[in-house]
């Protein structure tokens, strides 16, 4: 890492990006993406990181902004990623600062992120899922028809009526691979009822069927469709609790608290035998860019956040259909 200068300053920005239409999951709907951006200026060279405060984890825009501001003096004094892991808990605030530090290191050294992070090879393009928002059976069928050309669709579900939703999507996108996400909205009875049917419909993953903290019911449960942990998986400290319940872990930077911990969680999860999924919140390309780092070699990738926005930031990630290309230095890394 390049040595920090005495001029290093940390600033925080709140930004709002309108969503195309409405994005619904089992917990509610939104029409705007609210993000917080951390910028670290080192003598005119600026590193940026973006996060999404999530109420499900007790976060708010103001609270996350205050958390970021709380480490401004430490950043000015030369704090780097290792110290940040101790200074802030896993979550959105640490994610924004951590990713800003990685971006700054790339800008100061002139090296791409794969070299700064000591990865084995340059970043490669990845194929992302495209999310179908929770809706009526008829509307999800129409959305599936419009997206039938995409290779991987992720369906937001809620409980009752989900078999009809998935059946309608399969009928209207017969060639697409399907994964589904209940966002903690099911009971064990839903899982028992849907498991065999979803296997017949060639669903490849059921993500977070039960509420986090109530998923011990999955111990010993033999589901015909692989189960993935999202809300139950945050950082390495949560990994042991997932054994015997899930076969896949969904790594999101806003949960791990940045790229530093995400890289370590990915390595630990792979060593423990879990498959890797990389997910995102509704945010811009600045938030997705470090996710492309984690997505290298992952079994499933879900980095479609910017595709839901009425406008992305400029420059943004390059999307060609379902293919996401590594970020250019002007965006991040």
N, C-alpha and C positions, 0 to 999 in steps of 0.2 A: 504494500500500500504506500501511496505517496504521503509524505509528512504534511500534516495540516499547517496552514499559515496562521499568523496571528489575526488575520482579517476574517476568519470563518464566522459566518452568521447563519442562523436558522430562522426562517419565516414560515408562516402558515397562511394558506388561502382556503376559503370555502367556495365551492363551485357547484352549479346546478346545470345538468344537461337533460333536456326533454327527451322522453321516450316516445317512440312511434307507437301510438295507441296506448294500451294498458297491459302491464305485465302482472299476472296473478299467480300466486302460489297458495298453499293451504292456509298460510297465516294472514293473507291479505293481498292487496293490490297497490300498485304505484304507477304514476304517470311521469315521474321525474327521478333522475339519478342524482343523489346528493353525495358529493365526494369532498374529501379534504386532501389538500396537496401540501407536502412539506418540501421546502427548497433550502438547500445548503449552499451558500455562496462562499467560495474560497478565493479571494482576490480576483473576483470577476468570472471565475469558472463555477458553474452552477450544476448541482445534482438535484434531481427531482424524484419524488415518490408519491404515489396516490393511494388512498385507502377509502373504504366505505364503512363508516360506523354502522353497527347493526344492533338494533334494539333487542333482538333475541338474546344477545349476550350482554345486555345492560349498557350498551354504548349509545352515545348521542353525538351530534355534530359538535356542540359546545364542549362536551366532556372530552372528546378525542382531541379537539384543538388545544384544550388546556393541557392535556397530557403531553402533547408534542411540545408546547411552549415551555413545559417544566424542565425539559432537558436542553434548552437553548444555551444556558451558561456552560453546561458540560460539553456540548458540541463545540462551542467557542474555545474551550480549553483543550480540545483534541480528542474527545470521545470517539471511538470507533465501534464496530459492530459487536465485539466481544463485551465491552463495557455496557453497551446498550441492552444486551440480553439481561443484564442484572438490574439495569435502571428502570426498565418498563416491563410490565407483564405482557404475555402474548395477547395480541389483539391488533385492532386497526391502527392505533397511534404508533406503536412500535414498527408496524409494517411500513408506514409512510416514511419514517425516519431511516429505517434500515435500508430500504430501497433507494432513498436519496443518497445515502452513504456509498452504496455500490455504484450508482450512476456517477457520483462525483469521482470515485476512484478511477473509473473508466475514462472520464474526461481529463483528469489530471495526468494520467499515465499515457493516454492515447491508445490504450489497449481495449479490445472488445471484452465483453463480459465473460466470455468463456475462458479467456486467458486470465483475467483478474480473479475469477472464481476457481481457477486451477482445474477446469474440466478437461476431459480427454480430447475433445474435438470441437470444431465450430458448431454453432447451433444450426439445426436443420429445420425446414418447414414441418409443421404438424397438421394433422387433420382434426378439426374441432367438431363436436356435436353442435346441432342447432336446436334450441329449446322451443318447445311448443308450450305456451302459457296455459295454465289451468282455465278451462272454459266448459261450456256445454258440449255434449256429445257432437251436436251438429257443427258447432264452430270449430271444435278440434279436428273433426273430419275435413272441414274446408281448409284449415291450416295445413293439415297433412297433405292434401291434394296439391296445395301451392308449394309445398316443400318436398314433394315426393322424389325430386331429383337429388336431394342431399343424401349422402351415404349413411349418416348417423343422426337420429332424432332423439332428443331427450324430452320426455313428457312430464309435465308437472301434474301431480295427482293429489287427491284429498281424502279418499275413503269410499263411501257409498257411491256407486255409479262408475267407479274406475274401470271395471271390466268392460263396460260398454264403451268407455272412452278409448281404451287401448284397442279393442276390437275394431272400432271405427277408424282409428289411425292406421292399423295394420291393413285394413281393406283399401284405404286410400293411398297408402305408401307401401305397396307390397314388397318392394325391393330394399327398403331402408332397414338398416340395423336399428333396433330400438332399445333404449334404456329408460327407466322410469324413476321418478323422484317423489316420494310421499312427503318430504319435509316434516317428518315426525307426525304425520296426520293419520296414521293407521293404528289399529289395535292388532293384537296377535290373531284375533279372529279374521280380520281382513287378510292378513298374510296367509293364513291357512286356506282361506277361501280363494284367493287369487293365485297362489303359487303355481299349481298345476296348469291352470288356464293360461297364465302368462308364459309358462314354458312352452306350451303348444303354440302360442303366438310369437314364439322366438324372441322374447324379451331377454336381453343379455345381462341385465343388472337391475336390481331393486335397491334404490338408494334410500337410506335412513327411513325404514318403514315405521319404527316405533320411536317415541320420544327419548332423547338422550336422558340417561338416568333411570329409564324404565326398560332398558333393552337386555337386562339379565334373562328375560323370557326367551331370548334367542339362544341361550346356552343349551346345546343338545338338540336344537330344532333343525330338522333336515329340510331345507327349502330347495326345491328343484331349480330355482334361479339364484345365482350368486347374490349375496347381500353386500352393500357398501355402506361404510360409516362416513357420514358428513358431520352433522352436529355433534356426534359422539367423539370425533377425532379433531383435536386442536394441535397439540405439539407432541413431542416425544413422551412427555409425562402421562399422556392419555393412551399410549399405545398398548400397554399391558392389559388394560381393561377391555380391549377389543378382541382379544384372543378367544376363539371358540364361538364368537358371535358373527364376525364378518370375515369375508375373504378379500375385500377391497377397501382401501382407505382413500378418501377424497381430500387431497391437500389443497388448501386455499391459503394464500398469503395473509389475508386478513385474520385468519384463525391462528396461524403459526406465529404471527407477529414479524413477518418479513422473510426475505430470501435466505438469510443465514440459517434460521431454524428450519425452514422448509427443506433445504438441502440435507440437513442432518436427519430430519424426520423421514425423508424419502429413503435415505440410505438405511436407516434403522428398520423401517417398514419392510423394505425388500429383504433384508437379512432375516427378518422374522417370518418371511413367507407370504406377506401380503402383496397383492397386485396394487398398482398405483393408478389412481385417477387424479387428474388435476382440474380443479374447478375455479370458479370466479364469482364475484358479485356483479351486479349491474353497474358498470363503470366504463371509463374510457380506455383507449389503447395504452395510456400511461400505466394503468393498473394491470393490464394484461401482459405487458412486455416482460416483466420478470417471471411471469407465469410460464412463458415460452421456455425459459431456462429449465424449470422443473418438469415441463412436459416432455423433455427429451427422453425417449424410450418408454414413456408411460403407456399403459394398456389403453386408457381412455382419456380423452382430453375434452374439456368443456370450457373454452375461452371465447365464447360468442358474445360477451357483454356488449361490445361496441356495435354489433349488428342490430341490437335492439334500440339504439339511440337515433334520434332524429338527426343529430350531428355529432361527430366525433371531434376530438381535438386535432389540430394540425401542427406538425405531421403526425399521422397515426400509423398503426400497423397496416400492413398490406394484406388484405384478404382477397383471395381469388376463389370464389365459391366457398367451399368448406376448408380450403387450405390457408393456414396462417403462416406468414413468413416471419423470420426473426426480425427484431426491431432494428431500425437504422439508428445510428448514433445521435441523430437529431431529436429522436424521441426519448430514448433511454438506452443506457448501456454502451 
